[in-house]
Amino acid sequence: MALFSKKREPKLPYDPARQQPAVRRSICTGELTGGFIDRETGRFHEAVLVRSIEEFRRLTGADEITTIY
């Protein structure tokens, strides 16, 4: 048990060859849902509810995040 250790955010594992990180933004409420677009089918798979695009960028470690409205 470490009392004074830093909390590490879990990174969301994904395959960059098959998936593209994306954020779906609701037009009405502004809610952000982070997930991945399957490159073969083009379908969006929800992974996590996020507060900002920067938070999702830290979770995935990706440089570019696509925004879907």
MODELLER restraints for C-alpha pairs under 7 A, 6 or more apart:
rsr = mdl.restraints
at = mdl.atoms
rsr.add(forms.Gaussian(group=physical.xy_distance, feature=features.Distance(at['CA:9:A'], at['CA:59:A']), mean=6.97, stdev=0.5))
rsr.add(forms.Gaussian(group=physical.xy_distance, feature=features.Distance(at['CA:10:A'], at['CA:59:A']), mean=6.69, stdev=0.5))
rsr.add(forms.Gaussian(group=physical.xy_distance, feature=features.Distance(at['CA:11:A'], at['CA:59:A']), mean=4.61, stdev=0.5))
rsr.add(forms.Gaussian(group=physical.xy_distance, feature=features.Distance(at['CA:11:A'], at['CA:60:A']), mean=5.56, stdev=0.5))
rsr.add(forms.Gaussian(group=physical.xy_distance, feature=features.Distance(at['CA:12:A'], at['CA:59:A']), mean=5.79, stdev=0.5))
rsr.add(forms.Gaussian(group=physical.xy_distance, feature=features.Distance(at['CA:12:A'], at['CA:60:A']), mean=5.25, stdev=0.5))
rsr.add(forms.Gaussian(group=physical.xy_distance, feature=features.Distance(at['CA:18:A'], at['CA:38:A']), mean=6.10, stdev=0.5))
rsr.add(forms.Gaussian(group=physical.xy_distance, feature=features.Distance(at['CA:18:A'], at['CA:39:A']), mean=5.50, stdev=0.5))
rsr.add(forms.Gaussian(group=physical.xy_distance, feature=features.Distance(at['CA:19:A'], at['CA:36:A']), mean=5.83, stdev=0.5))
rsr.add(forms.Gaussian(group=physical.xy_distance, feature=features.Distance(at['CA:19:A'], at['CA:37:A']), mean=5.47, stdev=0.5))
rsr.add(forms.Gaussian(group=physical.xy_distance, feature=features.Distance(at['CA:19:A'], at['CA:38:A']), mean=4.74, stdev=0.5))
rsr.add(forms.Gaussian(group=physical.xy_distance, feature=features.Distance(at['CA:19:A'], at['CA:39:A']), mean=5.58, stdev=0.5))
rsr.add(forms.Gaussian(group=physical.xy_distance, feature=features.Distance(at['CA:20:A'], at['CA:36:A']), mean=5.33, stdev=0.5))
rsr.add(forms.Gaussian(group=physical.xy_distance, feature=features.Distance(at['CA:20:A'], at['CA:37:A']), mean=5.04, stdev=0.5))
rsr.add(forms.Gaussian(group=physical.xy_distance, feature=features.Distance(at['CA:20:A'], at['CA:38:A']), mean=6.60, stdev=0.5))
rsr.add(forms.Gaussian(group=physical.xy_distance, feature=features.Distance(at['CA:20:A'], at['CA:39:A']), mean=6.85, stdev=0.5))
rsr.add(forms.Gaussian(group=physical.xy_distance, feature=features.Distance(at['CA:21:A'], at['CA:35:A']), mean=6.01, stdev=0.5))
rsr.add(forms.Gaussian(group=physical.xy_distance, feature=features.Distance(at['CA:21:A'], at['CA:36:A']), mean=4.46, stdev=0.5))
rsr.add(forms.Gaussian(group=physical.xy_distance, feature=features.Distance(at['CA:21:A'], at['CA:37:A']), mean=6.32, stdev=0.5))
rsr.add(forms.Gaussian(group=physical.xy_distance, feature=features.Distance(at['CA:21:A'], at['CA:65:A']), mean=5.65, stdev=0.5))
rsr.add(forms.Gaussian(group=physical.xy_distance, feature=features.Distance(at['CA:21:A'], at['CA:66:A']), mean=6.63, stdev=0.5))
rsr.add(forms.Gaussian(group=physical.xy_distance, feature=features.Distance(at['CA:22:A'], at['CA:34:A']), mean=6.07, stdev=0.5))
rsr.add(forms.Gaussian(group=physical.xy_distance, feature=features.Distance(at['CA:22:A'], at['CA:35:A']), mean=5.55, stdev=0.5))
rsr.add(forms.Gaussian(group=physical.xy_distance, feature=features.Distance(at['CA:22:A'], at['CA:36:A']), mean=5.41, stdev=0.5))
rsr.add(forms.Gaussian(group=physical.xy_distance, feature=features.Distance(at['CA:22:A'], at['CA:37:A']), mean=6.53, stdev=0.5))
rsr.add(forms.Gaussian(group=physical.xy_distance, feature=features.Distance(at['CA:22:A'], at['CA:65:A']), mean=5.15, stdev=0.5))
rsr.add(forms.Gaussian(group=physical.xy_distance, feature=features.Distance(at['CA:22:A'], at['CA:66:A']), mean=4.45, stdev=0.5))
rsr.add(forms.Gaussian(group=physical.xy_distance, feature=features.Distance(at['CA:22:A'], at['CA:67:A']), mean=5.72, stdev=0.5))
rsr.add(forms.Gaussian(group=physical.xy_distance, feature=features.Distance(at['CA:23:A'], at['CA:32:A']), mean=6.36, stdev=0.5))
rsr.add(forms.Gaussian(group=physical.xy_distance, feature=features.Distance(at['CA:23:A'], at['CA:33:A']), mean=5.57, stdev=0.5))
rsr.add(forms.Gaussian(group=physical.xy_distance, feature=features.Distance(at['CA:23:A'], at['CA:34:A']), mean=4.49, stdev=0.5))
rsr.add(forms.Gaussian(group=physical.xy_distance, feature=features.Distance(at['CA:23:A'], at['CA:35:A']), mean=6.16, stdev=0.5))
rsr.add(forms.Gaussian(group=physical.xy_distance, feature=features.Distance(at['CA:23:A'], at['CA:65:A']), mean=6.88, stdev=0.5))
rsr.add(forms.Gaussian(group=physical.xy_distance, feature=features.Distance(at['CA:23:A'], at['CA:66:A']), mean=6.16, stdev=0.5))
rsr.add(forms.Gaussian(group=physical.xy_distance, feature=features.Distance(at['CA:23:A'], at['CA:67:A']), mean=4.91, stdev=0.5))
rsr.add(forms.Gaussian(group=physical.xy_distance, feature=features.Distance(at['CA:23:A'], at['CA:68:A']), mean=6.10, stdev=0.5))
rsr.add(forms.Gaussian(group=physical.xy_distance, feature=features.Distance(at['CA:24:A'], at['CA:32:A']), mean=5.71, stdev=0.5))
rsr.add(forms.Gaussian(group=physical.xy_distance, feature=features.Distance(at['CA:24:A'], at['CA:33:A']), mean=5.13, stdev=0.5))
rsr.add(forms.Gaussian(group=physical.xy_distance, feature=features.Distance(at['CA:24:A'], at['CA:34:A']), mean=6.38, stdev=0.5))
rsr.add(forms.Gaussian(group=physical.xy_distance, feature=features.Distance(at['CA:24:A'], at['CA:67:A']), mean=5.87, stdev=0.5))
rsr.add(forms.Gaussian(group=physical.xy_distance, feature=features.Distance(at['CA:24:A'], at['CA:68:A']), mean=4.62, stdev=0.5))
rsr.add(forms.Gaussian(group=physical.xy_distance, feature=features.Distance(at['CA:24:A'], at['CA:69:A']), mean=5.91, stdev=0.5))
rsr.add(forms.Gaussian(group=physical.xy_distance, feature=features.Distance(at['CA:25:A'], at['CA:31:A']), mean=5.65, stdev=0.5))
rsr.add(forms.Gaussian(group=physical.xy_distance, feature=features.Distance(at['CA:25:A'], at['CA:32:A']), mean=4.73, stdev=0.5))
rsr.add(forms.Gaussian(group=physical.xy_distance, feature=features.Distance(at['CA:25:A'], at['CA:33:A']), mean=6.57, stdev=0.5))
rsr.add(forms.Gaussian(group=physical.xy_distance, feature=features.Distance(at['CA:25:A'], at['CA:67:A']), mean=6.99, stdev=0.5))
rsr.add(forms.Gaussian(group=physical.xy_distance, feature=features.Distance(at['CA:25:A'], at['CA:68:A']), mean=6.10, stdev=0.5))
rsr.add(forms.Gaussian(group=physical.xy_distance, feature=features.Distance(at['CA:25:A'], at['CA:69:A']), mean=5.17, stdev=0.5))
rsr.add(forms.Gaussian(group=physical.xy_distance, feature=features.Distance(at['CA:26:A'], at['CA:32:A']), mean=6.71, stdev=0.5))
rsr.add(forms.Gaussian(group=physical.xy_distance, feature=features.Distance(at['CA:26:A'], at['CA:69:A']), mean=6.20, stdev=0.5))
rsr.add(forms.Gaussian(group=physical.xy_distance, feature=features.Distance(at['CA:27:A'], at['CA:69:A']), mean=6.49, stdev=0.5))
rsr.add(forms.Gaussian(group=physical.xy_distance, feature=features.Distance(at['CA:32:A'], at['CA:49:A']), mean=6.15, stdev=0.5))
rsr.add(forms.Gaussian(group=physical.xy_distance, feature=features.Distance(at['CA:32:A'], at['CA:50:A']), mean=5.58, stdev=0.5))
rsr.add(forms.Gaussian(group=physical.xy_distance, feature=features.Distance(at['CA:32:A'], at['CA:51:A']), mean=6.43, stdev=0.5))
rsr.add(forms.Gaussian(group=physical.xy_distance, feature=features.Distance(at['CA:33:A'], at['CA:46:A']), mean=6.62, stdev=0.5))
rsr.add(forms.Gaussian(group=physical.xy_distance, feature=features.Distance(at['CA:33:A'], at['CA:48:A']), mean=5.95, stdev=0.5))
rsr.add(forms.Gaussian(group=physical.xy_distance, feature=features.Distance(at['CA:33:A'], at['CA:49:A']), mean=4.55, stdev=0.5))
rsr.add(forms.Gaussian(group=physical.xy_distance, feature=features.Distance(at['CA:33:A'], at['CA:50:A']), mean=5.83, stdev=0.5))
rsr.add(forms.Gaussian(group=physical.xy_distance, feature=features.Distance(at['CA:34:A'], at['CA:46:A']), mean=6.09, stdev=0.5))
rsr.add(forms.Gaussian(group=physical.xy_distance, feature=features.Distance(at['CA:34:A'], at['CA:47:A']), mean=5.75, stdev=0.5))
rsr.add(forms.Gaussian(group=physical.xy_distance, feature=features.Distance(at['CA:34:A'], at['CA:48:A']), mean=5.17, stdev=0.5))
rsr.add(forms.Gaussian(group=physical.xy_distance, feature=features.Distance(at['CA:34:A'], at['CA:49:A']), mean=5.91, stdev=0.5))
rsr.add(forms.Gaussian(group=physical.xy_distance, feature=features.Distance(at['CA:34:A'], at['CA:50:A']), mean=6.25, stdev=0.5))
rsr.add(forms.Gaussian(group=physical.xy_distance, feature=features.Distance(at['CA:34:A'], at['CA:56:A']), mean=6.45, stdev=0.5))
rsr.add(forms.Gaussian(group=physical.xy_distance, feature=features.Distance(at['CA:35:A'], at['CA:44:A']), mean=6.75, stdev=0.5))
rsr.add(forms.Gaussian(group=physical.xy_distance, feature=features.Distance(at['CA:35:A'], at['CA:45:A']), mean=5.43, stdev=0.5))
rsr.add(forms.Gaussian(group=physical.xy_distance, feature=features.Distance(at['CA:35:A'], at['CA:46:A']), mean=4.30, stdev=0.5))
rsr.add(forms.Gaussian(group=physical.xy_distance, feature=features.Distance(at['CA:35:A'], at['CA:47:A']), mean=4.55, stdev=0.5))
rsr.add(forms.Gaussian(group=physical.xy_distance, feature=features.Distance(at['CA:35:A'], at['CA:48:A']), mean=6.52, stdev=0.5))
rsr.add(forms.Gaussian(group=physical.xy_distance, feature=features.Distance(at['CA:36:A'], at['CA:44:A']), mean=5.68, stdev=0.5))
rsr.add(forms.Gaussian(group=physical.xy_distance, feature=features.Distance(at['CA:36:A'], at['CA:45:A']), mean=5.31, stdev=0.5))
rsr.add(forms.Gaussian(group=physical.xy_distance, feature=features.Distance(at['CA:36:A'], at['CA:46:A']), mean=6.69, stdev=0.5))
rsr.add(forms.Gaussian(group=physical.xy_distance, feature=features.Distance(at['CA:37:A'], at['CA:43:A']), mean=5.53, stdev=0.5))
rsr.add(forms.Gaussian(group=physical.xy_distance, feature=features.Distance(at['CA:37:A'], at['CA:44:A']), mean=4.44, stdev=0.5))
rsr.add(forms.Gaussian(group=physical.xy_distance, feature=features.Distance(at['CA:37:A'], at['CA:45:A']), mean=6.26, stdev=0.5))
rsr.add(forms.Gaussian(group=physical.xy_distance, feature=features.Distance(at['CA:38:A'], at['CA:44:A']), mean=6.51, stdev=0.5))
rsr.add(forms.Gaussian(group=physical.xy_distance, feature=features.Distance(at['CA:50:A'], at['CA:56:A']), mean=6.39, stdev=0.5))
rsr.add(forms.Gaussian(group=physical.xy_distance, feature=features.Distance(at['CA:57:A'], at['CA:63:A']), mean=6.95, stdev=0.5))
